[in-house]
Amino acid sequence: MSGTGLRVDRGLRIMGLLMLGLALACLLTPPAMAQLGIPTVDIQVGSATNPQEVSKGLQILVLLTVLTLAPAILVMGTAFTRIVIVLSLVRQAIGTPQLPPSQVIIGLSLILTFFVMSPTFTQINKEAFQPYLKGQMPQEQALTKAMVPVRTFMFKQTAPKDLELFMSLAKLKKPKNRGEVPTHVLLPAFTISELKTAFQLGFIIFLPFLIIDMVVSSVLVSMGMMFLPPATVALPFKLVLFVLVDGWHLISQSLVTGFG
């Protein structure tokens, strides 16, 4: 693998660990927070007198840069992409593009994402995050340990042909096992696989609402009401159908079990 690929792969691992650390902080209970203690922050500006101080300064710069990319990592490296697309397509299929509001859609997507990813976060907390905080393993080993559950999750949801595509684009040989697949190759393959799955689910969700639209349009045309918008008449029937089948329950169940 080229030096550039190694640097990109390591950068992705560092960003993934930071993102997962933020997620774990949200999941920690008060007793666990009490054991960690409240950190103190001390910022000083001065001239570096040795290479070690320069290295620490560069690490802080990289850390601040990575923190700005944490939302993008959360979107692209977890279940969030599929969930938010499906929920947005449900809103479009019903015919209410403003309801539920975007804030509610994103909030529900985040909640379901943390629910789906909680086993992965728990494993990372147990095998990498806590040992690193206790000083039982160095940073490099903690990064490697933390990426194992995330890579396992992504491999389960990635289509083989998508993985082959990016392996060929990266001009890498066919891997003998999953450990030979770099993270910077796995991540885009996982993302396009999630996009494909999300649109497949959206197509299935659209079908019953499309049938209602076609029936309402045919009835209005047969009655000569050509100037009455079919979407206005079909909306109440769509809402009734969605409520009767308990649509949010079924969609949430399908999304969560789809990652099993």
N, C-alpha and C positions, 0 to 999 in steps of 0.2 A: 504494500500500500504506500502511496506517496506521502511525503512529509506534510503536504497541505491537508490530505485526507485525515491523517492522524491528528493534526491540530483541530480540525473541524469536529472530528469525532469526540475528542476530549472536551472541547468547548460545549458540545451538546450534552455530554454527561454532567459537566459542572452546572449547566443551566437546569438540567432535569433535577439534580439533587437540590438546588436552591428552591425550585418550584415545589418539589415534594416536601421540603422542609417547611415552607409556608403553609402548605395544606395540612401537614401534621400538627403545626402549631394551632390550627383551628380545631383539630380533633382532640387535642390533649385535654384531660380533665383537670380541674383545679388542683388536686393533690400533686399531679405530675408537674404542673406549672410551678407549684411551690418548691418541688425538689430541684427544678432547673434554676430557680432564683431569678432575680431581676437584673439584667445586665446593665452595666454602666457604659457610657459613651464618652470618650475623650478624644477630641480632634485637635491636632497640633500641626502646624505648618513650619517646616524648617528645611535646612539643607541636608541631603543625605551624605553620610561620611563613610559608608561602606556598601558593598554590593547587596548585603542582606536587607538594608533599609530601602534600597531601590526596588528590590524584589517585592517587599511588602507594599510599597506604594503602587506598583503595577497590579498587585493582587486586589487592592482596594478599588482601583480604577476599573478592573474587569468585573468586580462584584457589583459596582454601581451600574455598569452597563448591562449586566445580566438581569438585574432587578427590573430594569425598564422593559425587558423582553419577557418577563414572567407571564403576563397575560397571554401573549402569543404562544408560549410553550404550553400553557394550560389548555388553550384551544386546540392545538395541533397534536399534542401527545397524549390526550386522554379521550374519554368517551364523549366529550362536549360537542364535538363537530357533528356527529350523527344525531345526537339528541336535539340540538337547537335547530337543525335543518328540518327534522321531522315535525317538531312542534310548530315551526313557522309554516310548513306546508299544510298542516292541519288547519291553521288559522285561515290560510288562503282557500282551502277546499270548502270550508264552511261558508265563506263569502263575507267574512268580517275582517278585513285587513288591518283594522285598528284595535280589534278586541280578540283576545286579551292584549293589553298593551305590551310593547316590546320589553319593558322592564320586567313584567311578569314572566314572559317567555324566557328571558335570559336568566332570571332568578330561579325558575323551576328547572331550567337546564343545568344550572350550577348545582342545585340540590341533588338532582338525579345523578349528575356526574360524580359528586363526592360519595353518593350511595354506592354506585357501581365500582368506583375505584377504592373504596374503603378497605377491602381485603389486601389490595396492593400496597396502600399506604401503611396498613398495620404491619405487613411483612417488612417493609422498608424501615419502619420505626424500630422494629424488634432486632433486625439483623444488621442494620447499618447506622441508623441515626443515633440510637441510644449508645451503642458501643463507641461511636465516634465522640459523643459528648463526654463519655466517661474516660476517654483516653485509652481505650483498649485496642484501637486500630488507627493507623494513619489515614490521612485524607484520601490518598490514591486508592487504598483498599476499600474505604467507605464509599467512594464514588462507584467503584466496580460492583460492590455488593448492592448498592442502591439501584443500579441500572438493571440488575438481573430480573426483578419482578416486573419492572416497566417493560422491558424487552419481551418478556414472556407474554404479557398482556397484548402487546402490539402484534406479536407473531400470530396469536390466536385469531386476530381480526384482519390480518393481511392476506390478500389473495396471492397465491404463488406466482401468477403471471405478472402482477404488479411488482413483486419483489424481483423477478427476473428482468423486468424492464429497467429498473434503476441499477441493478447490478451490471447490465450491459451498457447503460449510459455512463456509468462510472468506470467502464473498461476493466472490470474485475472478473476474475475467474469464478466459475461456478463453485459455490461453497460446499464443503463436505458436511458441515453441520451448521446450526444456527449461530454458534459462537464465532464463526468466521464472517458473519454478515455485520458490517460496520453500522453504527447507530445512525450516521448521517445518510445511509442508504435505506435503512429500515423506516425512518421517519416519513419521508415523502411517499413511500410505498403504502404505509399504513394510512396516510391521509387520503390518498385517492381511493383506497379501498373503502374507507369510511364514507366518502362522498358517494360512491356508487351504491353502497348499501342504503344510505339515507334516501337517495332518490328512488330506489326500488320500493322502499317502504312508503314513500310519498305517493307513488303511482297506485299502490294498492289502496291507500287511504282515499285517494281522489275518486276511485271508481263508483262507490255508492252515491256520492254527492253529484257526480256527473250524470248518473242515471236520473236522479231527481230533476236536474236542470233540463235534461232532454224531455222528460215526461211533461214538465210544466210548460216548456216551450211548445210542444206539440198540442197540448190542450188549449193554450192561448191562441195559437194560429187557427185551430179548428173552430174556435169561438169567434174569430175575427178580431180579437183584441191584439192587433199587431203593434200598437203604440204603447202597450203596457210592458214595462221592462220585466222580462222573465226572472231576473235575479232578485227583484223585489218580492215577487210572489213565492219564489222557491226558498227564500231565506228562512221563513218560519218552519217550513217542512224539514229543512236541514237541521235546524236547532232542535226540533222535536225528536228527530231520528237520533241525533247525537246524544241527547239527554236520556232517551229511552234505553239505548244500548250501553249507557254509562261509558261514554267515549274516552274520557280522561283516564278512567281506570284501565280500560283495555289498552290504550296507547302506552301508558306508563308500564304496565305489565309486559307488553311486547318489547319495549325498549330495554328494560332491565334484564329480562330473560334472554334477549338477543346477544348479550355479552357473556352468557354463561359458558 
